[in-house]
Amino acid sequence: MSKLYRYFRTRSIKAIIITSCAAIILTLVFSNVLASFINFRNGIQEAVNVQTWELSTQIVYNYENYIGGIIKTSNLIQTRIDRYGALSEGDALLFSEYLDEILHQKDGIIKIAVYAYDGGVYEGGACDGGICLASSNAGEIGAKSGDSDKTWFYEAIADPTVHVFSVPYSEEETGAYKVNVSKQIKLQKGDALAVLKIEISFQNFIDLIKKSNLGETGHIIIIDPAYNVVYASMESESLSDEIDIVRDIVLGSKAAFLNGCHMTVNVDSLTNTKWRICVFINIEKVNEIQNVFLTVIVLVSFAISAAGILLFLSVAQMITNPLKQLQLTMLNIEKADYFRMEEVNLEASKEVAAMTRQFNKMMIRINELMERVIQEQGAQRMSELKALQNQINPHFLYNTLESILWLVENGKNDEAGRMVVALARLFRISISVDSETIPLRDELEHVRNYLLIQNIRYPEAFDYEIEVEDESLLDCMTMKLILQPVVENSIYHGLKNKIDRGRIRIAAKREGAFLALSVADNGYGMRREAIDRLYASFEYGAASESVGLKNINQRIRIFYGGKAEMLIESELDEGTVITIREPLGDE
């Protein structure tokens, strides 16, 4: 249960809805399919059992009804003899006429005859073709019986209580399929006995079988008490499998697999005979119907499951799509470099719509707070800019005055005068403009005055040049007092102790949407480790080896909101290039 909980806890709402609904649908559909199939199978099996029982019962009833008619005829003959006394030679002809009447009235009876018996033998040696006392064929009186097999006779006298049914046989002359029914009877009151023989056509039995719908390969066999086949409705070299099944059943019903087919077997005894009738009904069609039903219900269930899953997929999308859109809006806001107000308008369910409204209210509130923070940060930024600029101005003044003092002390009044003029021009630019930005031409003029002062102080130290790629750039606005500290850094850290004469090159050019201001020197340069330490010192609160560069970096980052940058490139013993990239036309 805990694994299931962890699984759902880490999945999306859409996955949870689809998984849960699919599990419910498949469980219900599978249960319905299983229950329907079991009910259908049980119902059809019950119907098959009922049909089999009814069919077997009907077949047995037809046989017993037919046999019962034969036995009734035998009993009528015995009653006639008992009523009119002994059968003498004088009235034998009359009795034969009586038998003829019965023959004409009863369908399926071929012949009726009474054979005398006295002391265990036929009168007049009837056992070898003896005397027929009376027959349905009057011309046969006194003639030979024509039977070569007298089994019917001996079985009748062996058990006088039953009617003996012989094994069906085919008559050689006519090919008729017959059965002999024999019964010991009394000729008169006393001990005079005879055997009544009724020849019946077995075709009636065969016709009854043909009228029964037993299915393909379905058949009937009739067996005697010793499991010998009396009759089989299908031709087969061996019926051993059927006999084994019947031995196992004895009486009753059972399902069996015979000759590659599913069968229902019903075994019943035939009243007034020693035979049992075995009905083999093919139920393969039932299995085919069962398989077709299973296929149909599976296909229908699959279609219902697919439709249900698609329906729930649509519902899940209706629920989750607005949430995804809301999530996408949040991600866009999260990825943005700056906060932007973005309201969400969705057509969604009541709960999602309420969530969207709360999100929009939150966005409005955040926007208000952001504007307040921006205003407060703007004021703070201006204060920081002023403070940084104030840090730079005293630094200029201190170094310049120190240089002028040195010139005066050494009697170089002309150079000191030029330095005073340059210093005045430098401060005129610094203090005459309240804005934090000035045209590039003014910034270059400012740094030119600074270089003039330093060149007077160190006349043998370096040369300098200022190069502008495009004259139109001179009107572009740039931050005030950002080149002078870089030039100062090049002089004091790159060229001050250089033996050879140094060179400083100041360049301004356009790089896409940026103004690139670079200061290059041919000083000692720096290793990569020194450059990395210098970058690290630019971070807030870190100690710095170059206050001027750190101040410039902080000023451009504060003023341009992270859009400007300072790049340092240097090779040991070759020189250093420091480039400041500012957005063009963006204050």
LINTA-V12639 format. One record per helix or strand of 2 or more residues. SS is the DSSP state (alpha for helix, beta for strand). FROM is the first residue (numbers start at 1). LEN is the number of residues. Records with the same first field share a line. If there is no record, write none. Layout:
SS->FROM-LEN ; FROM-LEN
This chain:
alpha->2-8 ; 13-72 ; 92-14 ; 126-3 ; 138-3 ; 151-8 ; 203-8 ; 240-10 ; 284-52 ; 350-60 ; 413-20 ; 440-18 ; 471-5 ; 483-13 ; 528-10 ; 547-14
beta->109-10 ; 121-2 ; 132-4 ; 164-2 ; 169-2 ; 177-10 ; 193-9 ; 219-5 ; 229-4 ; 252-7 ; 261-9 ; 276-7 ; 437-3 ; 462-7 ; 477-3 ; 502-10 ; 514-8 ; 565-7 ; 575-9
